[in-house]
Amino acid sequence: MKTVTASDANRQFSSVLREVAHGEVITVVSRGKPVATISPAKAANAQRSAAKLTLLKRLNRQAATGARNWNRNELYEN
C-alpha cells in the first residue's frame, strides 16, 4: 500500500490512477491523517462476484416455496 498527500494526489492524479489500475492501493493523507483510500475497481468486483456465488449456491440448496400456478404471460399485461 502506498501513501500520498492530498496535494500530491491532486497534482499527479493521472499517475495515481495509473498505479491504481495496475493493482496498487493508495491512501491519501491530509495533514498527516488518512482521508481516503483509492483501490482498483476489480477488487470490489471480485468481492461482489464471490458474494453472488455464495448466494446462488444457498438458493440452489433451498427448497422452493409457494404455489406456482401462474405462467409467464400472466405476469405481463398486454
Buried (B, 14 or more C-beta within 10 A) or exposed (E): EEEBEEEBBEEEEEEBEEBBEEEBEBBBBEEEEEEEEBBBEEEEEEEEEEEEEEEEEEEEEEEEEEEEEEEEEEEEEE
